[in-house]
């Protein structure tokens, strides 16, 4: 391919530093001449104008050998060409080039340790990727970059082989064949230079360990550069917290065995001597708040210096100033050492900066949820002074909605306005629609099918709409409910529900009974916020219950007694009132905080009873990755008006949500005629659960496994007794039941998943056990 160029082109000068090397690329030596025309041969993708722009001569100008060398140098420097040649013929300058191929595709085979998109982006940053000019040196650089990524993960046995596939139109496909190999394990860890603390004590502070009994799970014996850097910082913090202000450490020595399977790490420390605090002072612009700020100082004179207390003090002062509108306050602790007495004078220099107010709150990442749903949870207002506490509360309230997997709140200064900032709230939505499915089989129930459809954030409005359906040979139920959490602008919520339930007879060893209990009702409930964390609620519901097709021989005796006392059809008007307090940091996966709920139901008309309920939850963080959770639940019901507590209002226990390891609803009395589960008017449940991170789930913090211990009982108040079934079939159905086990929880792409394997610790004759239990939701 040949192009000719006669018009004017801009000239660019560049010293011909490599002229002697490039002269062989000039076909024949020539005497200077005036260029009559310029032709280009060999180009396929590069535009001819690009080549003309790099030539130091244009048509009508004199051309010399020095300019020829300079032209070749310039064209080589572009990186577009693997060969450049300059010829002259009859005052015509002929430039012949051979283009380098371009990269059409980059792929990876055998890569499991890293996300392909992340590695591809990393390679583009070093100049290697689709659409780039292919160069062998860049290929080697790309291979080296990938190898370094693996070495940082401790995979020293990695092998990376690039395969180049020629493609039409001077293109190539690049495929990296990756053999990851095994991650090198830590064989030995040594600490040198330690005098005040033993090597074992210092090793306890490190995350990396040598192989042990549990390292198959923790993977702490597998080398990682990030973990090593973390351990360096942990050792530094350990010494600084104990007053060793002159502590220093040399870079750790990391060696590997010839077979690349064992790692040896040596830390070399210089401890120095511990320092005591001689005095603590505040300096800088204290805004006249000396007494207030002094109360936040946790470091005291005559104590051993502690970096943790020092940093906590600086953070507390910064956060306090943040509540007053000083968003960019800076507190700098400065210890002055007296090396002779090993004492330090500690001064906190306070620079509040300028007081700022929030110009605008910007919501991002919500593709489905309306801005209003997020904004109404914000306690920081636009055009108001910046308030750090209000922003923290706002973030927690948004998290407690349960609509988002991730919430990031940041502030950005407004250009040209030093007293203004913008607040950015970026969220990552999660599926809030769930389909809960259950399938089971029992000797009495036969096949059991259950399903529930719920949408917590329907149409992005923040409203909740749900439909729950349960059907088996013995039970059918359907519940439709709708909740508007902001029925009024003040945050009063409204919940409307309609439900239908029908219970039909159980099969037993004798024959099939034939009775039905049908309940139809609806309710209206309101919730009123009285503080950032507290809410009171009240409501009323109406319910009609009817028992039909009773067979005295096979209908549970408890239900026959109910009909004799109340009749086949009853109406109830149920009033409820309660209070809740929620300080959890997340509704999705709480790590700290508590939840409290107290409620009372009072029924009038035909059914006269009351039910008092209480629930308390605590979440205690054990480090960054572990959470200890406690849950307590109590229900206590009594009747009034001279009649017994209605059996159709009994509560039940057993299974997920109460005492795992026992079949759902199996706790409590049994009917003396049919062995049916009857539940009771009183229920007490206690759960303790330890959440632990799942191995290898660093990219998904919601994937956790847990250990649990459950306790609970269901019985009757007011001397209601406890039925033990046919011929005293169940030995102690109303006694305390205990269980323990292991489980797994995950916010999967299909919705929440929970698996548990429970062992009943004190099951007695007649108790129905169920070791494996699960609950799964499907996102839509």
Order of alpha helices (4+ residues) and beta strands (2+ residues): beta-alpha-beta-beta-alpha-beta-alpha-beta-beta-beta-alpha-alpha-beta-beta-beta-alpha-alpha-alpha-beta-beta-beta-beta-alpha-alpha-beta-beta-beta-alpha-alpha-beta-beta-beta-beta-beta-beta-beta-beta-beta-alpha-beta-beta-beta-beta-beta-beta-beta-beta-beta-beta-beta-beta-beta
